[in-house]
Amino acid sequence: MVLPLTHPLSDGRTTHSSLVRAYSGQRPERLPVWFMRQAGRSLPEYKAARGGTAMLDACLTPELASEITLQPVRRHGVDAAIFFSDIVVPLRLAGVDVEIKPGVGPVMGAAIRTADDVARLRELTLTPADLEPVSQGVALTVEALGSTPLIGFAGAPFTLAAYLVEGGPSRDHLAARTLMHADPETWRALTEWAADVTGAFLRAQVLAGASAAQLFDSWAGSLSLGDYTQHVAPASTRALSQVKDLDVRTVHFGTGTGELLAAMRDVGADVVGVDYRIPLDEASRRLGGHTPIQGNIDPALLAAPWPVLEAHARDVVARGASAPGHVVNLGHGVPPTTDPDVLTRLVGLIHSL
């Protein structure tokens, strides 16, 4: 399928942006930078805009989601926006009973742990009408961004499945990993359903105007390479396949996934995000030196004295030079206590290198 003629990659608005070029394995004149979880969290304007609105309600209110997405671009001068959302939004849209509880995270109305549970879950579908609030929010954002690209965002099937099986956040994902081995057919059915739902969510964002797409696997670092390739990679491939015909660059990121980098690329990603636990030159070596990378400033250093952060950022940029393309980012998300002025100063530093 060809992207709509009004899409920013079709009409040329973002085609030659530093982000899209770096994701394509090029070295633009200015090193691109954006931050995961840059939309909101640490910004006072975010807190003012959200007010008392519940997280999932904010994600599904097009005007509000668009405003929050745009705020860090205005303030920091980053080279991309990432759509303000949450990995469980497609679950909510499909009819799953899920809430995000402050200080806890996503919590399910009931855990999904048996073949019958999964069979009932698979009766839930995600239609274009269900996705309309997301499409509207993306379209509003893209119109305001002009030549700055928007990145679409979705959770990877394993992380969604882990939340469903555990019933909420978990440290070790024991229930999910147990189901994976104890009943592989039920696990496969669950992850395939999650892949279809999150893939449709990602596709809707791209068709509405996103110039790239990121699949975020929060919990993949809890897996061995063998478990990942056998029980998780097929579903991630299935999710990313929903945007493959749209010719947009895809990024795959997970935390604690230094041993999985090549496998995460091989599910169909063009770019691999690297967390703060592994140096970028080593990550690039593990990827064969031919894959664009994204990362990996340590979020903890955002609160360190500026000379410490500056030295670290310069080191990250120097190590990233080993890859064919590099988009500077954090090795995880922006902590909510971060001073926004530090992020703005960091963007200026990256652009000067």
Steps between C-alpha positions, in 0.01 A plus 500: 500500500620850418483766768231765450611789277454736794738300721817692603719235335296524180492878464862541613450680832703248700675296230831682541475560875807409701303233687371317193842518337675362810243222528582421137868453580621843393701764682313833479676831556344529846483204736132439583383469859171430676419344837279210594223617733577858398128572464390598847630368832758770575334797329291745702289571191418129482377495857291809432350355181411163651355640819296225659450301180569127535795375296307283256234768456776752417646260242159463332406868491642608161551868578664431836722218372614725216577792730705282734689350204593846371617648832857359506558597137411858580705509821809294419538526122528121462509350152189284539179470693374166626128460529374528856348165585547189710568140408163386642293749298427244224388253768252755631380575146447129435281471810741367763427611856818693581580809701824683571522551873724787614817373658427143390455483122261302278270271695263251336150430623588129487816311411506293179656163588306212342405384152139601572615847611690545176210368292271764652765767446536407134134584447596866552601685183635842413322680216585820311214668686656398832828659387346830391606695814859395435485587130350840579766574761779408260352707217470808722859456615647449155326810370661707777846342472570602141842363404564337839419128480264320734588152625219253554512293816378156605580235757652171385286186529708343780462800727126518434464127558703522820269769637196292407630182661640666811194723538726802547865598542743229608868485586580161353196413282495150642137430410555608140819302461339198660206510257748534212648161585212318669245568224682626190189480280302727732801731523527513121130582465533776760807662343352478151189683621718761671704538181190560290361758742823695552591471131167652399559778753841573346367485145226752578763747621711459188205537262394814689843660449775347718833496313652212701377235741648371827416168663579512872562174685521606863547151643695307233814527713355235731537239226785279388600521135356153441164588652489827309569347160264205550210646694505877442670595172224354275239724662722809474552421131123472464449840665759680287371334184191720525705804396752333267303585185495868597876555452566675830805438717434290808686509832504218754597583857505302822657536842767258618520352150873515428505125429197525270599789272551302180189291561296815557625642172429178317128512578485768231628822656711750308647663811586357841462706817767434761452549871760652734648167611718439194735743315385593152819384329457155656131500404592588143759221497239249613277623219774448241572869448229539237194597705403857596475540876317722745611590852633494762563780753450373855187667645662502845759747376236760417514595870882498516714817480510637145869414437425136584198487267685684224796259511262204493301641206818564302611142567163365382527700178858384442405134550193540281724599211574130452149446359383606153236724656447626854205672665592624847252408769491385859567141597146501642242771572520850646464478881207712622731700730724618216564874469363589154777758452756218514331326209495822298869554571576139407325540164714807431814306583408207273423736214839665541697176467 
